[in-house]
Amino acid sequence: MERLTLVLSVAIAALAYFAWQQTTLFDSFFLPSIRDVKAELSQQLSQSSALYIRGDSGFEAASERWENYAAPQYQALVEPSTEEDVQAVVKYANEHSLPFLTVGGGHAWTTKLKGAENGIGISLRKMKKTEMNTDGKSARLGGGLKSGEAEKFFSSHGKRSLTGGCECTGMMGVALGGGHGLLQGQYGLLADQILEARLVLANSTAVTVSADENPDLYWAIRGAGQNFGIVTEYSYKVYDMPPVDNWVVMTFIYTNDKIEELYREVNALTKNGTDPVVIQRLIYEGLLAEVEKYAPPFRELGPIFTNTQEVKYSGLSEALGYAEDSVGCARGSLFQGFPITLQKYSLQAQRAAYEKFDNLLANNEDFRRSWMIFEGYSHQAVRKVNEEETSVADRLGNYITSTSIMYSKAENNALATRAGAEIRKILRDGSGEKNAQVYIGYGTGDEKTEEIYGYDEKRIQKLRELKKLYDPKGRFSFYAPIV
């Protein structure tokens, strides 16, 4: 497909919805009272920062996350506005043996987050610097910028770059785990765009990481970054917007009797690689006439609904239902995700997974906002990057999948966990892959280290050595920890 980008996105969802740990041990038994934290820490922060403790009027709003199942229960939440503020919080937390957790978009759902119990949340929402560098090839961004905010900034300067597809995700949070996006076929992963970053380490010192300064950390943060520090600011590659900025989004919705035929067509296209309905999308950068050559097999399957949209790149998130003000970004629900990366679809496993998912929704109305997503991005530029350049483990997987269970009642937690794990096992077993991997951004929290960071012993050993060097006490251990 040369320059053009083709993304295959398949989701299984309720039609009604479509219409819309590891804990760290500390050395001290003394913990300051919640009011001590506010009184002592506030004196060390800049005037433009904010600090809330549990019980303050603004605490709940400041600590609200996209999902609540794995939400950590902080005793205090700080919104630093400078790098020095971040250092002060980390230093204070270390001195008082308090766990801390960095928050960008507040979108992660791994159960490891629960390990930050009664600690300090460090929300970077005030750190949203946007500055285009004079070379026109990179931008200087704040660590708290969201994907949608970054995309809008790029577009306003006639530029574009990799961002998370969902506007409400923290841009850097996505990038630190590798990060997939709609432009990756042309430019690589989000992690591949990071040129340099300012990083607050576990001991509260701040360093610059790049190919020239602290290259070992530069390697580590691009794929396993949540383990090594807090990014306060970074330089990021940008690209000129093409003369013709046109994307086509074709949507096909099928009844469940088309499952085998649909995934047979998707496998062929990739070349290896109430009742719920199956939603197939072709997302293509180019003209409508160009994408039409991919559409006939999907039309011939007899969808019950089709729709074609032409939008600019800046309108893609809205077209896909992931804009900041969309249902997809609404906060406050209970959510559990169960991912697995596949090379190709097993038709039998897709059928079995659908039936298990269908049964879950049919027997409990609380789960009817749930969905299963199967994403197939272009990989040309992703696979051109030497695997040793970054700590990203998986550049070869064809399909990123996640069984995404959303609900409202905590009494359904165990049922959601059991059903999600069963569906994930069906897909894993059906893949026939001995060493299946998981995209870190969709991690559940029960994965083995190798499932996230790969089965290359040399890479794993290097990560463990760097973890021991830069974070010997495991202060950054609440998101896909290296163990």
Order of alpha helices (4+ residues) and beta strands (2+ residues): beta-alpha-alpha-beta-alpha-beta-alpha-beta-beta-beta-beta-alpha-beta-alpha-alpha-beta-beta-alpha-beta-beta-beta-alpha-beta-alpha-alpha-beta-alpha-beta-alpha-beta-alpha-beta-alpha-alpha-alpha
